[in-house]
């Protein structure tokens, strides 16, 4: 959670090459009214300030997040604030969860439940934004040397292997040019997609 990322933790990540440059920081929403309704400890401004500190210390850091759409009371204006928040942060991926009512929770008894169709439409819009942001992040890596942990044969391309960068980006590489699974390979990305390189 955002409040758990201290300056000391940022310093440790920045000072240790063995730590991957990827953080998953759940935002849940980008609108302060919805964040208060969710009883989150931070505001949207707090999140922006944290991301600014992180990116100053770790310029290539990949940041992923969780967003809940359709939380009780979420209006079109609230949703648009969350959409704009995600766009401005520039996440490398957004995990989108349509709100689902659960008996026994405080949210289940709150007024203003959002219709299922509206929740689905908002979720789809955020998923499309996630793909666009991922593609933008991946394009920023094209032409740059990357270290990739080789994992297994590619599940997308014949005669290719796949692995992950230290920013948690999936890379597919010609099998004849790289080592076995478990090895680290130095590669240069030549093409970007929303789901990897």
C-alpha positions in Angstrom: 0.0 0.0 0.0 1.2 3.6 -0.6 1.7 4.4 3.1 4.1 1.4 3.4 6.6 2.8 1.0 9.0 4.8 3.0 12.1 6.8 1.9 14.2 4.1 3.5 12.6 1.4 1.3 13.1 3.6 -1.8 16.7 4.0 -0.8 17.2 0.3 -0.4 15.6 -0.4 -3.8 17.7 2.3 -5.5 20.9 1.1 -4.0 20.6 -2.6 -4.7 20.9 -3.9 -8.3 19.4 -7.3 -7.2 16.0 -5.8 -6.5 13.7 -5.6 -9.5 12.6 -2.1 -10.6 8.9 -2.9 -10.3 6.4 -2.0 -7.6 2.7 -3.0 -7.4 1.0 -0.2 -5.5 -2.7 -0.5 -5.1 -4.5 2.8 -5.7 -8.1 1.4 -5.7 -9.4 4.8 -7.0 -8.1 8.2 -8.2 -10.9 10.2 -6.7 -10.6 11.5 -3.1 -14.3 11.1 -2.3 -14.2 7.4 -3.4 -10.9 6.9 -1.6 -12.6 8.2 1.6 -15.6 6.0 1.1 -13.2 3.1 0.8 -11.4 4.2 4.0 -8.1 4.4 2.2 -5.3 6.1 4.1 -4.1 8.3 1.2 -5.5 10.9 -1.2 -4.8 11.0 -4.9 -2.3 13.8 -4.2 -0.5 11.6 -1.7 -0.2 8.9 -4.4 1.1 11.4 -7.0 3.7 12.7 -4.4 4.9 9.1 -3.8 5.2 8.3 -7.5 7.2 11.5 -8.0 9.6 10.5 -5.2 9.9 7.0 -6.6 10.6 8.1 -10.2 13.2 10.6 -9.1 15.1 7.8 -7.3 14.3 5.1 -9.8 13.7 6.7 -13.3 12.8 3.4 -15.1 10.6 2.0 -12.4 7.5 0.1 -13.6 4.5 0.8 -11.4 1.4 -1.4 -11.6 -1.8 -0.9 -9.6 -5.3 -2.2 -8.7 -8.4 -0.1 -9.4 -11.9 -1.0 -8.3 -14.6 0.5 -10.6 -18.2 1.0 -9.6 -17.7 1.3 -5.8 -21.0 2.4 -4.2 -21.5 6.1 -4.8 -19.2 6.3 -7.8 -20.6 8.7 -10.3 -19.4 9.4 -13.8 -17.4 12.3 -12.5 -15.7 10.1 -9.8 -14.9 7.5 -12.5 -13.5 10.2 -14.8 -11.3 11.4 -12.0 -9.9 7.9 -11.6 -9.4 7.5 -15.4 -7.6 10.8 -15.5 -5.5 9.8 -12.4 -4.4 6.6 -14.1 -3.5 8.4 -17.3 -1.5 11.0 -15.4 0.4 8.4 -13.4 1.2 6.4 -16.5 1.0 2.9 -14.9 2.7 0.1 -16.8 -0.4 -2.0 -16.1 -3.7 -1.6 -14.3 -5.4 -4.6 -12.7 -9.1 -3.7 -13.0 -11.8 -5.1 -10.7 -15.5 -4.3 -11.0 -16.9 -3.8 -7.5 -18.9 -6.8 -6.4 -21.3 -6.7 -3.4 -20.2 -8.9 -0.5 -22.5 -9.6 2.4 -21.2 -8.5 5.8 -19.1 -5.6 4.4 -19.7 -2.0 5.1 -19.8 -1.3 1.4 -22.7 -3.7 0.9 -25.0 -1.5 3.0 -23.8 1.8 1.4 -26.2 3.8 -0.8 -25.6 4.4 -4.5 -24.8 1.0 -5.8 -23.7 1.2 -9.5 -25.6 -0.9 -12.0 -23.7 -3.9 -13.3 -23.8 -2.8 -16.9 -22.2 0.6 -15.9 -19.5 -1.3 -13.8 -18.7 -3.5 -16.8 -18.5 -0.5 -19.2 -16.1 1.4 -16.8 -14.0 -1.7 -16.3 -13.7 -2.1 -20.1 -12.6 1.5 -20.5 -9.9 1.1 -17.9 -8.7 -2.1 -19.4 -8.3 -0.3 -22.7 -6.4 2.4 -21.0 -4.2 -0.2 -19.3 -3.3 -1.6 -22.7 -2.5 1.8 -24.1 -0.3 2.7 -21.1 1.5 -0.7 -21.2 2.2 -0.2 -24.9 3.6 3.3 -24.2 5.8 2.0 -21.4 7.0 -0.9 -23.6 7.8 1.4 -26.5 10.1 3.4 -24.1 12.2 0.2 -23.8 12.7 -0.4 -27.5 16.3 0.0 -28.7 17.6 -0.2 -25.1 19.8 -2.9 -23.7 17.7 -5.1 -21.3 18.6 -7.9 -18.9 16.0 -10.7 -19.2 15.6 -13.7 -16.9 14.9 -16.6 -19.3 12.0 -18.7 -18.1 10.7 -21.1 -20.8 9.8 -21.6 -24.4 7.5 -18.8 -25.7 3.8 -19.5 -25.4 3.3 -17.1 -28.4 6.0 -17.8 -31.0 7.5 -21.0 -32.3 11.3 -21.3 -31.9 11.3 -18.5 -29.3 12.0 -18.3 -25.6 10.4 -16.0 -23.1 11.4 -14.3 -19.9 11.0 -11.1 -17.8 12.9 -7.9 -17.5 13.6 -6.5 -14.0 10.6 -4.2 -14.6 8.4 -7.2 -15.1 7.9 -6.9 -18.8 7.5 -10.1 -20.8 10.1 -10.5 -23.6 10.0 -13.1 -26.4 13.5 -13.9 -28.0 14.7 -16.2 -30.8 15.6 -19.4 -29.1 18.8 -20.0 -31.1 20.4 -16.8 -29.7 19.9 -17.2 -25.9 20.7 -19.5 -23.1 18.6 -22.1 -21.2 15.9 -21.2 -18.6 17.2 -19.7 -15.5 20.0 -17.8 -17.3 20.2 -14.0 -17.6 20.3 -12.7 -21.2 21.3 -9.3 -22.5 18.9 -8.3 -25.2 17.8 -5.2 -27.2 14.1 -4.9 -27.7 13.1 -4.4 -31.3 9.3 -4.2 -31.1 6.7 -3.3 -28.5 3.2 -4.7 -27.9 0.7 -4.0 -25.1 1.6 -7.4 -23.6 5.4 -7.2 -23.9 8.4 -7.0 -26.2 
